[in-house]
């Protein structure tokens, strides 16, 4: 199937690479299989099918949970907007011949949903397990679900919206435990076990949870 090359940015902690690769192993396997299949088609003289995903007509947010219908409306690009027009009904106004613009609008909508739902949820769990944090932000990280800084600031990935609620809760607990131990030492895992006795089961499932993320989300840009 070939080899996978890992490019590490300057200054990045190389010790984190094995953990990141383990978390994305399903995505790596799926991508390398697709590339190998496309190469085989090319060598056989058959052009590979287009891989650009179609615009989603439905968006399921497992963690909340909500299922949204999406309608698209052509415009001249002057008034780009994704807006709610009814219960679980989203309207996207954009040049439909430029799907990346639609993806970006959907991403911004997901960011707003994450800010309104995930942030207060994390605050609730923080109060529940008595591990306070400071600033909470939302981003669109490529390889991690969340992170915690030395100042006890937590950054959440808006893609958590696509995960089952119990996995999101575990991510919250995991990061809140980092406010006490900013590492993965035995003391850290002992604290995680205290706050979530079934953490090993959830941690194992979380490594494969990228499969919940729709392909269009990964291709929409950051």
MARSE-845835 format. One record per residue: z negated, x negated, y negated of N, C-alpha, C in turn. Coordinates in nm, 4 decimals. Layout:
MARSE-845835
Z | X | Y | Z | X | Y | Z | X | Y
...
END
This chain:
MARSE-845835
0.0000 | -0.0819 | 0.1205 | 0.0000 | 0.0000 | 0.0000 | 0.0000 | -0.0853 | -0.1254
-0.0329 | -0.2150 | -0.1122 | -0.0331 | -0.3038 | -0.2270 | -0.1741 | -0.3299 | -0.2780
-0.1816 | -0.4074 | -0.3862 | -0.3102 | -0.4449 | -0.4411 | -0.3335 | -0.3751 | -0.5736
-0.4608 | -0.3605 | -0.6076 | -0.5001 | -0.3005 | -0.7345 | -0.5547 | -0.4115 | -0.8237
-0.4971 | -0.4258 | -0.9409 | -0.5428 | -0.5272 | -1.0358 | -0.6407 | -0.4654 | -1.1338
-0.7560 | -0.5282 | -1.1507 | -0.8581 | -0.4797 | -1.2426 | -0.8593 | -0.5694 | -1.3653
-0.8307 | -0.5122 | -1.4809 | -0.8319 | -0.5868 | -1.6065 | -0.9653 | -0.5606 | -1.6759
-1.0420 | -0.6654 | -1.7015 | -1.1757 | -0.6528 | -1.7600 | -1.1720 | -0.6943 | -1.9061
-1.2095 | -0.6059 | -1.9974 | -1.2096 | -0.6422 | -2.1394 | -1.3053 | -0.7575 | -2.1682
-1.2748 | -0.8350 | -2.2680 | -1.3592 | -0.9482 | -2.3055 | -1.4979 | -0.8971 | -2.3458
-1.6007 | -0.9586 | -2.2902 | -1.7378 | -0.9208 | -2.3217 | -1.7950 | -0.8138 | -2.2313
-1.7113 | -0.7560 | -2.1441 | -1.7593 | -0.6501 | -2.0549 | -1.8440 | -0.7107 | -1.9434
-1.9530 | -0.6439 | -1.9063 | -2.0422 | -0.6907 | -1.8007 | -1.9726 | -0.6763 | -1.6647
-1.9322 | -0.7887 | -1.6051 | -1.8591 | -0.7853 | -1.4789 | -1.9409 | -0.7250 | -1.3651
-2.0718 | -0.7255 | -1.3793 | -2.1570 | -0.6711 | -1.2730 | -2.1392 | -0.5202 | -1.2575
-2.0823 | -0.4565 | -1.3591 | -2.0632 | -0.3115 | -1.3537 | -1.9341 | -0.2717 | -1.2824
-1.8450 | -0.3710 | -1.2590 | -1.7135 | -0.3406 | -1.2026 | -1.7221 | -0.2759 | -1.0638
-1.8012 | -0.3305 | -0.9689 | -1.8070 | -0.2675 | -0.8353 | -1.8524 | -0.1216 | -0.8414
-1.9483 | -0.0914 | -0.9285 | -1.9970 | 0.0460 | -0.9404 | -1.8886 | 0.1384 | -0.9942
-1.8133 | 0.0906 | -1.0950 | -1.7055 | 0.1714 | -1.1533 | -1.5968 | 0.1962 | -1.0502
-1.5593 | 0.0919 | -0.9755 | -1.4557 | 0.1066 | -0.8742 | -1.4986 | 0.2038 | -0.7650
-1.6281 | 0.1986 | -0.7290 | -1.6777 | 0.2896 | -0.6256 | -1.6674 | 0.4349 | -0.6723
-1.6957 | 0.4582 | -0.8006 | -1.6921 | 0.5940 | -0.8541 | -1.5497 | 0.6480 | -0.8640
-1.4522 | 0.5586 | -0.8821 | -1.3141 | 0.6039 | -0.8999 | -1.2280 | 0.5806 | -0.7765
-1.2907 | 0.5583 | -0.6593 | -1.2147 | 0.5221 | -0.5401 | -1.1170 | 0.6322 | -0.4989
-1.1585 | 0.7591 | -0.5155 | -1.0684 | 0.8693 | -0.4802 | -0.9461 | 0.8697 | -0.5701
-0.9674 | 0.8524 | -0.7016 | -0.8568 | 0.8510 | -0.7969 | -0.7644 | 0.7317 | -0.7701
-0.8219 | 0.6146 | -0.7392 | -0.7420 | 0.4950 | -0.7103 | -0.6557 | 0.5173 | -0.5866
-0.7171 | 0.5750 | -0.4822 | -0.6425 | 0.5984 | -0.3586 | -0.5279 | 0.6966 | -0.3814
-0.5550 | 0.8051 | -0.4548 | -0.4525 | 0.9058 | -0.4812 | -0.3381 | 0.8474 | -0.5648
-0.3742 | 0.7656 | -0.6639 | -0.2732 | 0.7075 | -0.7525 | -0.1874 | 0.6056 | -0.6792
-0.2490 | 0.5187 | -0.5993 | -0.1722 | 0.4180 | -0.5263 | -0.0801 | 0.4832 | -0.4229
-0.1268 | 0.5932 | -0.3624 | -0.0415 | 0.6655 | -0.2678 | 0.0794 | 0.7263 | -0.3384
0.0566 | 0.7814 | -0.4578 | 0.1675 | 0.8399 | -0.5332 | 0.2691 | 0.7336 | -0.5728
0.2198 | 0.6177 | -0.6188 | 0.3093 | 0.5096 | -0.6592 | 0.3899 | 0.4586 | -0.5403
0.3226 | 0.4447 | -0.4242 | 0.3913 | 0.3974 | -0.3051 | 0.5007 | 0.4959 | -0.2629
0.4708 | 0.6265 | -0.2746 | 0.5698 | 0.7286 | -0.2378 | 0.6890 | 0.7240 | -0.3332
0.6635 | 0.7034 | -0.4630 | 0.7724 | 0.6950 | -0.5602 | 0.8594 | 0.5724 | -0.5352
0.7966 | 0.4602 | -0.5012 | 0.8734 | 0.3383 | -0.4729 | 0.9628 | 0.3568 | -0.3513
0.9102 | 0.4285 | -0.2509 | 0.9891 | 0.4527 | -0.1304 | 1.1108 | 0.5385 | -0.1613
1.0928 | 0.6372 | -0.2499 | 1.2053 | 0.7219 | -0.2890 | 1.3108 | 0.6420 | -0.3651
1.2634 | 0.5507 | -0.4519 | 1.3558 | 0.4699 | -0.5306 | 1.4388 | 0.3787 | -0.4405
1.3724 | 0.3131 | -0.3443 | 1.4441 | 0.2219 | -0.2542 | 1.5419 | 0.2962 | -0.1643
1.5142 | 0.4251 | -0.1422 | 1.6051 | 0.5045 | -0.0582 | 1.7165 | 0.5690 | -0.1403
1.7141 | 0.5419 | -0.2730 | 1.8180 | 0.5964 | -0.3599 | 1.7919 | 0.7360 | -0.4095
1.6709 | 0.7862 | -0.3880 | 1.6354 | 0.9203 | -0.4328 | 1.5418 | 0.9088 | -0.5517
1.5750 | 0.9755 | -0.6608 | 1.4914 | 0.9690 | -0.7804 | 1.3614 | 1.0456 | -0.7575
1.2463 | 0.9873 | -0.7958 | 1.1189 | 1.0570 | -0.7774 | 1.1117 | 1.1799 | -0.8666
1.0413 | 1.2821 | -0.8241 | 1.0279 | 1.4027 | -0.9061 | 0.9463 | 1.3732 | -1.0309
0.9660 | 1.4504 | -1.1369 | 0.8868 | 1.4284 | -1.2577 | 0.7396 | 1.4519 | -1.2308
0.6534 | 1.3655 | -1.2896 | 0.5101 | 1.3733 | -1.2628 | 0.4316 | 1.4316 | -1.3792
0.5002 | 1.4629 | -1.4893 | 0.4292 | 1.5207 | -1.6036 | 0.3742 | 1.6581 | -1.5666
0.2414 | 1.6767 | -1.5737 | 0.1839 | 1.8050 | -1.5351 | 0.2220 | 1.9144 | -1.6329
0.2302 | 2.0358 | -1.5844 | 0.2599 | 2.1485 | -1.6718 | 0.1349 | 2.1856 | -1.7500
0.1564 | 2.2541 | -1.8610 | 0.0432 | 2.2975 | -1.9420 | -0.0403 | 2.3975 | -1.8625
-0.1714 | 2.3806 | -1.8619 | -0.2563 | 2.4693 | -1.7806 | -0.2599 | 2.6107 | -1.8370
-0.2485 | 2.7076 | -1.7505 | -0.2592 | 2.8466 | -1.7910 | -0.3985 | 2.9008 | -1.7658
-0.4777 | 2.8222 | -1.6952 | -0.6147 | 2.8615 | -1.6657 | -0.7018 | 2.7363 | -1.6641
-0.8209 | 2.7453 | -1.7220 | -0.9139 | 2.6323 | -1.7260 | -1.0486 | 2.6804 | -1.6737
-1.0903 | 2.6222 | -1.5606 | -1.2183 | 2.6591 | -1.5019 | -1.3247 | 2.5559 | -1.5348
-1.4271 | 2.5982 | -1.6042 | -1.5379 | 2.5102 | -1.6404 | -1.6557 | 2.5418 | -1.5484
-1.6676 | 2.4669 | -1.4403 | -1.7650 | 2.4976 | -1.3359 | -1.9085 | 2.4900 | -1.3866
-1.9369 | 2.3953 | -1.4724 | -2.0758 | 2.3686 | -1.5087 | -2.1393 | 2.4812 | -1.5890
-2.0587 | 2.5637 | -1.6576 | -2.1195 | 2.6599 | -1.7503 | -2.1707 | 2.7870 | -1.6820
-2.0976 | 2.8597 | -1.5957 | -1.9564 | 2.8499 | -1.5587 | -1.8724 | 2.9500 | -1.6389
-1.7480 | 2.9090 | -1.6680 | -1.6552 | 2.9963 | -1.7394 | -1.5134 | 2.9711 | -1.6883
-1.4340 | 3.0776 | -1.6809 | -1.2927 | 3.0673 | -1.6462 | -1.2108 | 3.1211 | -1.7628
-1.1250 | 3.0347 | -1.8176 | -1.0495 | 3.0689 | -1.9376 | -0.9011 | 3.0850 | -1.9070
-0.8405 | 3.1855 | -1.9672 | -0.6960 | 3.2013 | -1.9647 | -0.6403 | 3.1381 | -2.0917
-0.5253 | 3.0695 | -2.0788 | -0.4670 | 2.9997 | -2.1931 | -0.3260 | 3.0514 | -2.2181
-0.2993 | 3.0907 | -2.3422 | -0.1642 | 3.1296 | -2.3850 | -0.1154 | 3.0290 | -2.4895
0.0148 | 3.0021 | -2.4867 | 0.0730 | 2.9041 | -2.5785 | 0.1719 | 2.9739 | -2.6708
0.1674 | 2.9346 | -2.7979 | 0.2532 | 2.9950 | -2.8989 | 0.3255 | 2.8843 | -2.9749
0.4560 | 2.8951 | -2.9791 | 0.5376 | 2.7953 | -3.0474 | 0.5179 | 2.8042 | -3.1991
0.5016 | 2.6867 | -3.2633 | 0.5047 | 2.6831 | -3.4092 | 0.5715 | 2.5544 | -3.4537
0.5781 | 2.5344 | -3.5825 | 0.6520 | 2.4204 | -3.6367 | 0.5683 | 2.2943 | -3.6477
0.4470 | 2.2998 | -3.5988 | 0.3606 | 2.1821 | -3.6041 | 0.2780 | 2.1729 | -3.7304
0.2874 | 2.2725 | -3.8183 | 0.2122 | 2.2694 | -3.9434 | 0.0694 | 2.3222 | -3.9267
0.0481 | 2.4102 | -3.8307 | -0.0839 | 2.4690 | -3.8100 | -0.1215 | 2.4549 | -3.6616
-0.1622 | 2.3362 | -3.6253 | -0.2010 | 2.3090 | -3.4872 | -0.3437 | 2.3585 | -3.4643
-0.3606 | 2.4452 | -3.3654 | -0.4941 | 2.4996 | -3.3428 | -0.5067 | 2.5551 | -3.2012
-0.6257 | 2.5421 | -3.1451 | -0.6626 | 2.6085 | -3.0198 | -0.7818 | 2.6956 | -3.0534
-0.7641 | 2.8252 | -3.0435 | -0.8688 | 2.9160 | -3.0901 | -0.8962 | 3.0267 | -2.9892
-1.0195 | 3.0737 | -2.9875 | -1.0592 | 3.1830 | -2.8994 | -1.0121 | 3.3152 | -2.9590
-0.9421 | 3.3957 | -2.8781 | -0.8921 | 3.5243 | -2.9273 | -0.9530 | 3.6422 | -2.8508
-1.0434 | 3.6124 | -2.7616 | -1.1080 | 3.7173 | -2.6842 | -1.2026 | 3.6533 | -2.5848
-1.2644 | 3.7353 | -2.5031 | -1.3564 | 3.6837 | -2.4019 | -1.2821 | 3.5965 | -2.3014
-1.3145 | 3.4671 | -2.3023 | -1.2516 | 3.3706 | -2.2107 | -1.0991 | 3.3699 | -2.2233
-1.0509 | 3.3821 | -2.3461 | -0.9071 | 3.3821 | -2.3719 | -0.8797 | 3.2856 | -2.4864
-0.8002 | 3.1833 | -2.4575 | -0.7727 | 3.0775 | -2.5541 | -0.6258 | 3.0788 | -2.5929
-0.5981 | 3.0669 | -2.7227 | -0.4605 | 3.0621 | -2.7726 | -0.4351 | 2.9252 | -2.8347
-0.3269 | 2.8612 | -2.7911 | -0.2890 | 2.7299 | -2.8424 | -0.1604 | 2.7443 | -2.9229
-0.1647 | 2.7061 | -3.0496 | -0.0478 | 2.7109 | -3.1377 | -0.0025 | 2.5679 | -3.1647
0.1159 | 2.5317 | -3.1137 | 0.1644 | 2.3939 | -3.1250 | 0.3124 | 2.3894 | -3.0880
0.3803 | 2.2784 | -3.1183 | 0.5188 | 2.2620 | -3.0717 | 0.5189 | 2.2469 | -2.9195
0.5713 | 2.3448 | -2.8497 | 0.5612 | 2.3455 | -2.7039 | 0.6523 | 2.2422 | -2.6380
0.7447 | 2.1852 | -2.7150 | 0.8282 | 2.0795 | -2.6594 | 0.7597 | 1.9431 | -2.6685
0.6354 | 1.9418 | -2.7198 | 0.5564 | 1.8195 | -2.7278 | 0.4218 | 1.8441 | -2.6576
0.4216 | 1.8402 | -2.5250 | 0.3006 | 1.8763 | -2.4498 | 0.1791 | 1.7912 | -2.4827
0.1988 | 1.6642 | -2.5229 | 0.0835 | 1.5805 | -2.5542 | 0.0023 | 1.6380 | -2.6698
0.0701 | 1.7058 | -2.7632 | -0.0020 | 1.7694 | -2.8731 | -0.0894 | 1.8822 | -2.8194
-0.0345 | 1.9602 | -2.7266 | -0.1122 | 2.0674 | -2.6642 | -0.2325 | 2.0111 | -2.5893
-0.2109 | 1.9009 | -2.5175 | -0.3208 | 1.8383 | -2.4444 | -0.4315 | 1.7940 | -2.5402
-0.3913 | 1.7373 | -2.6536 | -0.4917 | 1.6903 | -2.7497 | -0.5716 | 1.8078 | -2.8067
-0.5035 | 1.9176 | -2.8342 | -0.5738 | 2.0361 | -2.8834 | -0.6731 | 2.0887 | -2.7802
-0.6314 | 2.0900 | -2.6543 | -0.7206 | 2.1341 | -2.5472 | -0.8388 | 2.0399 | -2.5323
-0.8135 | 1.9102 | -2.5476 | -0.9222 | 1.8120 | -2.5396 | -1.0245 | 1.8358 | -2.6501
-0.9774 | 1.8582 | -2.7729 | -1.0695 | 1.8836 | -2.8837 | -1.1496 | 2.0113 | -2.8598
-1.0846 | 2.1112 | -2.8000 | -1.1552 | 2.2344 | -2.7657 | -1.2642 | 2.2067 | -2.6624
-1.2322 | 2.1241 | -2.5613 | -1.3303 | 2.0871 | -2.4598 | -1.4463 | 2.0096 | -2.5211
-1.4160 | 1.9234 | -2.6175 | -1.5222 | 1.8477 | -2.6851 | -1.6184 | 1.9442 | -2.7546
-1.5642 | 2.0446 | -2.8215 | -1.6497 | 2.1419 | -2.8899 | -1.7331 | 2.2217 | -2.7893
-1.6715 | 2.2577 | -2.6772 | -1.7461 | 2.3299 | -2.5733 | -1.8602 | 2.2439 | -2.5200
-1.8331 | 2.1161 | -2.5000 | -1.9356 | 2.0254 | -2.4496 | -2.0504 | 2.0106 | -2.5498
-2.0156 | 2.0010 | -2.6773 | -2.1187 | 1.9880 | -2.7800 | -2.2069 | 2.1125 | -2.7868
-2.1476 | 2.2287 | -2.7685 | -2.2240 | 2.3533 | -2.7801 | -2.3002 | 2.3892 | -2.6529
-2.2572 | 2.3367 | -2.5368 | -2.3218 | 2.3719 | -2.4104 | -2.3977 | 2.2553 | -2.3466
-2.3359 | 2.1385 | -2.3389 | -2.3987 | 2.0263 | -2.2687 | -2.5144 | 1.9651 | -2.3475
-2.4987 | 1.9554 | -2.4797 | -2.6038 | 1.8932 | -2.5605 | -2.7356 | 1.9712 | -2.5522
-2.7368 | 2.1031 | -2.5780 | -2.8633 | 2.1756 | -2.5641 | -2.9160 | 2.1785 | -2.4203
-2.8248 | 2.1747 | -2.3244 | -2.8668 | 2.1702 | -2.1835 | -2.9422 | 2.0403 | -2.1562
-2.8877 | 1.9272 | -2.2042 | -2.9563 | 1.7993 | -2.1878 | -3.0925 | 1.8013 | -2.2572
-3.0994 | 1.8593 | -2.3748 | -3.2268 | 1.8685 | -2.4465 | -3.3278 | 1.9500 | -2.3668
-3.2806 | 2.0544 | -2.3005 | -3.3678 | 2.1372 | -2.2182 | -3.4222 | 2.0577 | -2.0999
-3.3348 | 1.9843 | -2.0307 | -3.3783 | 1.9030 | -1.9167 | -3.4725 | 1.7928 | -1.9632
-3.4438 | 1.7347 | -2.0790 | -3.5304 | 1.6307 | -2.1347 | -3.6722 | 1.6830 | -2.1536
-3.6835 | 1.8026 | -2.2075 | -3.8152 | 1.8642 | -2.2267 | -3.8803 | 1.8980 | -2.0930
-3.7972 | 1.9449 | -1.9999 | -3.8478 | 1.9880 | -1.8687 | -3.9095 | 1.8725 | -1.7900
-3.8438 | 1.7555 | -1.7897 | -3.8950 | 1.6426 | -1.7104 | -3.9729 | 1.5433 | -1.7959
-3.9930 | 1.5768 | -1.9221 | -4.0773 | 1.4985 | -2.0131 | -4.0276 | 1.3558 | -2.0314
-3.8967 | 1.3441 | -2.0508 | -3.8363 | 1.2144 | -2.0836 | -3.7512 | 1.2344 | -2.2090
-3.8055 | 1.2063 | -2.3260 | -3.7330 | 1.2303 | -2.4508 | -3.6204 | 1.1301 | -2.4737
-3.5174 | 1.1762 | -2.5415 | -3.4098 | 1.0886 | -2.5843 | -3.3886 | 1.1096 | -2.7335
-3.3056 | 1.0291 | -2.7933 | -3.2799 | 1.0406 | -2.9363 | -3.1467 | 1.1104 | -2.9617
-3.0515 | 1.0414 | -3.0152 | -2.9225 | 1.0997 | -3.0497 | -2.8398 | 1.1302 | -2.9244
-2.7743 | 1.2459 | -2.9246 | -2.6857 | 1.2844 | -2.8148 | -2.5448 | 1.3021 | -2.8717
-2.4479 | 1.2366 | -2.8105 | -2.3092 | 1.2480 | -2.8553 | -2.2198 | 1.2852 | -2.7379
-2.0984 | 1.3280 | -2.7686 | -2.0015 | 1.3650 | -2.6658 | -1.8758 | 1.2828 | -2.6857
-1.8243 | 1.2246 | -2.5775 | -1.7031 | 1.1447 | -2.5809 | -1.6134 | 1.1862 | -2.4652
-1.5085 | 1.1051 | -2.4413 | -1.4169 | 1.1316 | -2.3304 | -1.3968 | 1.0059 | -2.2492
-1.5060 | 0.9510 | -2.1962 | -1.4989 | 0.8257 | -2.1233 | -1.4065 | 0.8347 | -2.0011
-1.3432 | 0.7219 | -1.9698 | -1.2490 | 0.7171 | -1.8575 | -1.3175 | 0.6967 | -1.7226
-1.4261 | 0.6203 | -1.7193 | -1.4803 | 0.5764 | -1.5906 | -1.6267 | 0.6111 | -1.5676
-1.6950 | 0.6683 | -1.6664 | -1.8365 | 0.7023 | -1.6491 | -1.8616 | 0.8451 | -1.6953
-1.9648 | 0.9056 | -1.6394 | -1.9999 | 1.0423 | -1.6755 | -2.0881 | 1.0483 | -1.7986
-2.1654 | 0.9442 | -1.8199 | -2.2556 | 0.9398 | -1.9338 | -2.3099 | 0.7982 | -1.9455
-2.3787 | 0.7714 | -2.0561 | -2.4409 | 0.6406 | -2.0746 | -2.5617 | 0.6558 | -2.1646
-2.6531 | 0.5581 | -2.1545 | -2.7745 | 0.5569 | -2.2360 | -2.7888 | 0.4193 | -2.2988
-2.8181 | 0.4152 | -2.4272 | -2.8322 | 0.2877 | -2.4981 | -2.9783 | 0.2456 | -2.5030
-2.9999 | 0.1226 | -2.5485 | -3.1356 | 0.0723 | -2.5612 | -3.2168 | 0.1491 | -2.6637
-3.1492 | 0.2228 | -2.7532 | -3.2182 | 0.3038 | -2.8537 | -3.2429 | 0.4469 | -2.8046
-3.2212 | 0.4694 | -2.6750 | -3.2400 | 0.5998 | -2.6112 | -3.1406 | 0.7042 | -2.6627
-3.0237 | 0.6571 | -2.7031 | -2.9156 | 0.7476 | -2.7398 | -2.8295 | 0.7718 | -2.6165
-2.7959 | 0.8958 | -2.5894 | -2.7186 | 0.9306 | -2.4698 | -2.5812 | 0.9837 | -2.5106
-2.4786 | 0.9304 | -2.4476 | -2.3411 | 0.9750 | -2.4691 | -2.2930 | 1.0470 | -2.3439
-2.2478 | 1.1700 | -2.3605 | -2.2020 | 1.2524 | -2.2487 | -2.0503 | 1.2599 | -2.2462
-1.9947 | 1.2644 | -2.1270 | -1.8508 | 1.2814 | -2.1083 | -1.8207 | 1.4314 | -2.1052
-1.7291 | 1.4773 | -2.1916 | -1.6973 | 1.6206 | -2.1940 | -1.6418 | 1.6692 | -2.0601
-1.5930 | 1.5763 | -1.9771 | -1.5390 | 1.6140 | -1.8468 | -1.6476 | 1.6650 | -1.7515
-1.7740 | 1.6476 | -1.7896 | -1.8830 | 1.7055 | -1.7109 | -1.8694 | 1.8578 | -1.7026
-1.7975 | 1.9164 | -1.7972 | -1.7761 | 2.0611 | -1.7953 | -1.7098 | 2.1081 | -1.6658
-1.6349 | 2.0198 | -1.6001 | -1.5602 | 2.0574 | -1.4800 | -1.6427 | 2.0413 | -1.3517
-1.7606 | 1.9817 | -1.3619 | -1.8423 | 1.9564 | -1.2435 | -1.9334 | 2.0743 | -1.2111
-1.9762 | 2.0864 | -1.0856 | -2.0744 | 2.1898 | -1.0512 | -2.2041 | 2.1666 | -1.1287
-2.2774 | 2.2720 | -1.1614 | -2.3987 | 2.2583 | -1.2436 | -2.5018 | 2.1607 | -1.1887
-2.5215 | 2.1580 | -1.0571 | -2.6247 | 2.0712 | -1.0014 | -2.5915 | 1.9232 | -1.0197
-2.4616 | 1.8899 | -1.0215 | -2.4242 | 1.7507 | -1.0454 | -2.4435 | 1.7137 | -1.1922
-2.4140 | 1.8065 | -1.2813 | -2.4364 | 1.7809 | -1.4241 | -2.5855 | 1.7590 | -1.4491
-2.6669 | 1.8417 | -1.3894 | -2.8122 | 1.8266 | -1.4058 | -2.8573 | 1.6896 | -1.3556
-2.8003 | 1.6460 | -1.2442 | -2.8378 | 1.5143 | -1.1922 | -2.7960 | 1.4027 | -1.2886
-2.6776 | 1.4141 | -1.3473 | -2.6332 | 1.3143 | -1.4458 | -2.7325 | 1.3089 | -1.5615
-2.7778 | 1.4245 | -1.6070 | -2.8758 | 1.4293 | -1.7162 | -3.0040 | 1.3564 | -1.6767
-3.0540 | 1.3864 | -1.5586 | -3.1777 | 1.3231 | -1.5120 | -3.1592 | 1.1727 | -1.4994
-3.0457 | 1.1324 | -1.4441 | -3.0152 | 0.9897 | -1.4270 | -3.0203 | 0.9181 | -1.5621
-2.9527 | 0.9722 | -1.6617 | -2.9488 | 0.9069 | -1.7928 | -3.0842 | 0.9124 | -1.8635
-3.1563 | 1.0202 | -1.8483 | -3.2889 | 1.0290 | -1.9097 | -3.3847 | 0.9267 | -1.8487
-3.3685 | 0.8981 | -1.7214 | -3.4508 | 0.7937 | -1.6585 | -3.4163 | 0.6551 | -1.7149
-3.2927 | 0.6405 | -1.7629 | -3.2539 | 0.5143 | -1.8266 | -3.3240 | 0.4944 | -1.9612
-3.3794 | 0.5996 | -2.0183 | -3.4555 | 0.5815 | -2.1416 | -3.5841 | 0.5037 | -2.1162
-3.6252 | 0.4983 | -1.9896 | -3.7443 | 0.4226 | -1.9503 | -3.7051 | 0.2885 | -1.8887
-3.6061 | 0.2895 | -1.8014 | -3.5582 | 0.1677 | -1.7342 | -3.4081 | 0.1568 | -1.7585
-3.3669 | 0.0664 | -1.8439 | -3.2251 | 0.0527 | -1.8778 | -3.1564 | -0.0388 | -1.7758
-3.1679 | -0.0027 | -1.6496 | -3.1107 | -0.0810 | -1.5401 | -3.1093 | 0.0067 | -1.4152
-3.0736 | -0.0524 | -1.3039 | -3.0785 | 0.0197 | -1.1768 | -3.1749 | -0.0513 | -1.0813
-3.2895 | -0.0866 | -1.1334 | -3.3932 | -0.1541 | -1.0561 | -3.4630 | -0.0548 | -0.9630
-3.5508 | -0.1075 | -0.8779 | -3.6270 | -0.0205 | -0.7876 | -3.7182 | 0.0730 | -0.8669
-3.7689 | 0.0256 | -0.9799 | -3.8536 | 0.1113 | -1.0644 | -3.7729 | 0.2285 | -1.1200
-3.6477 | 0.1997 | -1.1573 | -3.5609 | 0.3068 | -1.2077 | -3.5399 | 0.4132 | -1.1014
-3.5015 | 0.3710 | -0.9812 | -3.4741 | 0.4681 | -0.8754 | -3.5996 | 0.5424 | -0.8315
-3.7161 | 0.4770 | -0.8430 | -3.8414 | 0.5452 | -0.8112 | -3.8667 | 0.6579 | -0.9116
-3.8329 | 0.6328 | -1.0382 | -3.8490 | 0.7366 | -1.1401 | -3.7496 | 0.8500 | -1.1173
-3.6260 | 0.8159 | -1.0810 | -3.5258 | 0.9180 | -1.0500 | -3.5736 | 1.0047 | -0.9337
-3.6279 | 0.9402 | -0.8297 | -3.6777 | 1.0132 | -0.7126 | -3.7924 | 1.1064 | -0.7500
-3.8733 | 1.0640 | -0.8457 | -3.9844 | 1.1476 | -0.8918 | -3.9326 | 1.2732 | -0.9620
-3.8268 | 1.2564 | -1.0409 | -3.7733 | 1.3692 | -1.1169 | -3.6748 | 1.4538 | -1.0358
-3.6072 | 1.3913 | -0.9376 | -3.5113 | 1.4631 | -0.8530 | -3.5174 | 1.4054 | -0.7116
-3.5982 | 1.4657 | -0.6233 | -3.6162 | 1.4127 | -0.4871 | -3.4864 | 1.4012 | -0.4074
-3.3860 | 1.4856 | -0.4341 | -3.2598 | 1.4819 | -0.3599 | -3.1545 | 1.3951 | -0.4279
-3.1984 | 1.2977 | -0.5059 | -3.1039 | 1.2196 | -0.5871 | -3.0007 | 1.1449 | -0.5031
-3.0375 | 1.0991 | -0.3834 | -2.9425 | 1.0222 | -0.3020 | -2.8221 | 1.1081 | -0.2642
-2.8464 | 1.2322 | -0.2301 | -2.7380 | 1.3241 | -0.1949 | -2.6469 | 1.3471 | -0.3151
-2.7073 | 1.3723 | -0.4304 | -2.6294 | 1.3989 | -0.5517 | -2.5551 | 1.2744 | -0.5991
-2.6205 | 1.1594 | -0.5891 | -2.5572 | 1.0357 | -0.6333 | -2.4346 | 1.0040 | -0.5486
-2.4455 | 1.0299 | -0.4190 | -2.3323 | 1.0070 | -0.3297 | -2.2167 | 1.1018 | -0.3621
-2.2493 | 1.2278 | -0.3881 | -2.1441 | 1.3251 | -0.4204 | -2.0817 | 1.2959 | -0.5560
-2.1621 | 1.2434 | -0.6475 | -2.1115 | 1.2153 | -0.7815 | -2.0033 | 1.1075 | -0.7784
-2.0119 | 1.0161 | -0.6831 | -1.9110 | 0.9112 | -0.6713 | -1.7718 | 0.9673 | -0.6430
-1.7664 | 1.0876 | -0.5869 | -1.6381 | 1.1493 | -0.5532 | -1.6049 | 1.2665 | -0.6452
-1.6834 | 1.2851 | -0.7504 | -1.6700 | 1.4048 | -0.8332 | -1.5504 | 1.4021 | -0.9267
-1.4820 | 1.2873 | -0.9389 | -1.3636 | 1.2839 | -1.0252 | -1.2533 | 1.3756 | -0.9733
-1.2647 | 1.4155 | -0.8479 | -1.1640 | 1.5061 | -0.7920 | -1.1682 | 1.6429 | -0.8591
-1.2782 | 1.6733 | -0.9262 | -1.2892 | 1.8020 | -0.9952 | -1.2102 | 1.8041 | -1.1261
-1.1710 | 1.6873 | -1.1766 | -1.1059 | 1.6799 | -1.3067 | -0.9568 | 1.7081 | -1.2918
-0.9036 | 1.8088 | -1.3611 | -0.7596 | 1.8389 | -1.3522 | -0.6754 | 1.7205 | -1.3977
-0.5581 | 1.7073 | -1.3390 | -0.4708 | 1.5940 | -1.3714 | -0.4321 | 1.5931 | -1.5188
-0.4098 | 1.7088 | -1.5776 | -0.3669 | 1.7129 | -1.7174 | -0.4732 | 1.6569 | -1.8114
-0.6003 | 1.6692 | -1.7721 | -0.7082 | 1.6165 | -1.8556 | -0.7019 | 1.4645 | -1.8598
-0.6786 | 1.4029 | -1.7447 | -0.6728 | 1.2577 | -1.7372 | -0.5509 | 1.2028 | -1.8138
-0.4462 | 1.2833 | -1.8264 | -0.3255 | 1.2358 | -1.8923 | -0.3197 | 1.2744 | -2.0406
-0.4195 | 1.3427 | -2.0876 | -0.4122 | 1.3965 | -2.2236 | -0.4461 | 1.2954 | -2.3311
-0.4890 | 1.1763 | -2.2916 | -0.5229 | 1.0755 | -2.3931 | -0.6656 | 1.0889 | -2.4385
-0.7149 | 0.9827 | -2.5007 | -0.8557 | 0.9844 | -2.5448 | -0.8621 | 0.9801 | -2.6957
END
